Amino acid sequence: MSQIASKFGVHVNQLRLWREIALENWSPALEPQGQALEKMRSEYESAIEELDAQVGRFTKELTWLKKSSPTPLVKTAWLCWTSPVRNSP
């Protein structure tokens, strides 16, 4: 403590006072507002739930399409993508 005080030209008692103030106010200064954090957390969780539901629906649709399609979807999609009719002007 005395080395820091002499290095910066501050009295040791002043450094101790600043340290006590900093330690008392450190956690409240760094903690986010409780209500804002809870709101953000709940919005995030609801978005995650919605996205999980969408993934589930898309997976079911894809499975159904794979089972009901006479040709494999990947080949059909590839043929549509590379077809000369699609690429012609």
Sequence and secondary structure as in RCSB ss.txt:
>XXXX:A:sequence
MSQIASKFGVHVNQLRLWREIALENWSPALEPQGQALEKMRSEYESAIEELDAQVGRFTKELTWLKKSSPTPLVK
TAWLCWTSPVRNSP
>XXXX:A:secstr
 HHHHHHHT  HHHHHHHHHHHHHHHHHHHS  HHHHHHHHHHHHHHHHHHHHHHHHHHHHHHHHHHH SS HHH
HHHHHHH HHHH  
